[in-house]
Amino acid sequence: RELTLNDFEIGKPLGKGKFGRVYLARERSTGFICALKVLHKSELVQGKVEKQVRREVEIQSNLRHPNVLRLFGYFHDKKRIFLVLEYAGHGELYKHLRKAGKFEEWKAAQYIAQMAAALKYLHKKHIMHRDIKPENILVGIHGEIKISDFGWSVHAPNNRRQTMCGTLDYLPPEMVKPGGKDNFYDEKIDLWSLGVLMYEFLVGEAPFEDTPVMTQRRIARGEMTVPSFVSPEARDLIKKLLVLDPSKRLPLTEVEQHPWILKHCLAKGGERAAHRSS
Ligand SMILES: O=C(Cc1cc(-c2ccc3c(-c4nc5ccccc5[nH]4)n[nH]c3c2)n[nH]1)Nc1cccc(F)c1
């Protein structure tokens, strides 16, 4: 049977996206807790994003991975579209990052390992995310991360022009170079963004953060410095992801096998237990 708004009890607001608000919600008959996103059709028409939302619904409803936020279903009434999204118990990752300033290496390594697994899953389906950044990552009840917001994801390869309204920090060189947007780019753009994400987890700010003009220039030249407090293994992985030539970026399987990841993820039992006891 088609779900309607009456099937849900609406709770506290969870966040506000570009288009629409998200509420904690409980499905009455089953008690199932979810995040209900409300999009106003009028806003989508104005923003000329109906096609993008349709594509995102189609992409996300077919994805099943522990580190990719689930879209369980959707329904609509005259004025609004409702998305039944997975509720992530610990909310938005970027809030945790801003509060902590920067993450300890073992935590950053676990997050990067989970991101690599999620990206491997998406790339196998020829989906590139194209908008990897802390703001698009949520944290589940067991501390696992969940990529959300596939608004920019499309099937690779692709040369769609896109108007960037978000931060430039995560864009790869092939998309900031003049005319770059008209070149073909593929999943390897997510490898660059994974390197930027890893840097921001460990340092607390993005590697090319500057004025917009300078950010573009520093990205195009790959000009960044890794602070000395970052371990040599972590520095090695950052350098192997933030490579100007997309074909020379470390593939995801090698990211998962990198010494920095193995050091912190295989010992997850001992290390984390040790961490908890300290
Ligand atoms: O817009 C999004 C992504 C998205 C997810 C969310 C979102 C925001 C917050 C949460 C939360 C959440 N849990 C919290 C716990 C504590 C504090 C805040 C929290 N937010 N769980 N799940 C969420 C999901 N907002 N926007 N997807 C989308 C859009 C159009 C079509 C489509 F198929 C998917």
The ligand as a MOL file (V3000), in Angstrom:
LIG
                    3D

  0  0  0     0  0            999 V3000
M  V30 BEGIN CTAB
M  V30 COUNTS 34 39 0 0 0
M  V30 BEGIN ATOM
M  V30 1 O 18.7130 14.9200 0.3330 0
M  V30 2 C 19.1380 13.7910 0.4520 0
M  V30 3 C 20.1980 13.5070 1.3920 0
M  V30 4 C 19.8160 13.9000 2.7530 0
M  V30 5 C 19.8940 13.1030 3.8410 0
M  V30 6 C 19.5550 13.9260 4.8870 0
M  V30 7 C 19.5930 13.5500 6.2910 0
M  V30 8 C 19.8500 14.5250 7.2630 0
M  V30 9 C 19.9640 14.1720 8.6050 0
M  V30 10 C 19.7880 12.8380 8.9540 0
M  V30 11 C 19.8740 12.1210 10.1420 0
M  V30 12 C 20.2100 12.6380 11.4450 0
M  V30 13 N 20.4200 11.8940 12.5090 0
M  V30 14 C 20.7150 12.7440 13.5330 0
M  V30 15 C 21.0570 12.5060 14.8780 0
M  V30 16 C 21.3340 13.5990 15.7110 0
M  V30 17 C 21.2910 14.8850 15.1990 0
M  V30 18 C 20.9710 15.1030 13.8530 0
M  V30 19 C 20.6820 14.0120 13.0320 0
M  V30 20 N 20.3630 13.9180 11.7160 0
M  V30 21 N 19.6380 10.8150 9.9050 0
M  V30 22 N 19.4070 10.6610 8.6040 0
M  V30 23 C 19.4860 11.8690 7.9820 0
M  V30 24 C 19.3790 12.2200 6.6390 0
M  V30 25 N 19.2870 15.1630 4.4510 0
M  V30 26 N 19.4130 15.1310 3.0960 0
M  V30 27 N 18.7890 12.7340 -0.2100 0
M  V30 28 C 17.9190 12.7600 -1.2650 0
M  V30 29 C 17.4440 13.9270 -1.8410 0
M  V30 30 C 16.6060 13.8250 -2.9450 0
M  V30 31 C 16.2800 12.5690 -3.4650 0
M  V30 32 C 16.8130 11.4340 -2.8310 0
M  V30 33 F 16.5080 10.2620 -3.3180 0
M  V30 34 C 17.6220 11.5180 -1.7560 0
M  V30 END ATOM
M  V30 BEGIN BOND
M  V30 1 2 1 2
M  V30 2 1 2 3
M  V30 3 1 2 27
M  V30 4 1 3 4
M  V30 5 2 4 5
M  V30 6 1 4 26
M  V30 7 1 5 6
M  V30 8 1 6 7
M  V30 9 2 6 25
M  V30 10 1 7 8
M  V30 11 2 7 24
M  V30 12 2 8 9
M  V30 13 1 9 10
M  V30 14 1 10 11
M  V30 15 2 10 23
M  V30 16 1 11 12
M  V30 17 2 11 21
M  V30 18 2 12 13
M  V30 19 1 12 20
M  V30 20 1 13 14
M  V30 21 1 14 15
M  V30 22 2 14 19
M  V30 23 2 15 16
M  V30 24 1 16 17
M  V30 25 2 17 18
M  V30 26 1 18 19
M  V30 27 1 19 20
M  V30 28 1 21 22
M  V30 29 1 22 23
M  V30 30 1 23 24
M  V30 31 1 25 26
M  V30 32 1 27 28
M  V30 33 1 28 29
M  V30 34 2 28 34
M  V30 35 2 29 30
M  V30 36 1 30 31
M  V30 37 2 31 32
M  V30 38 1 32 33
M  V30 39 1 32 34
M  V30 END BOND
M  V30 END CTAB
M  END
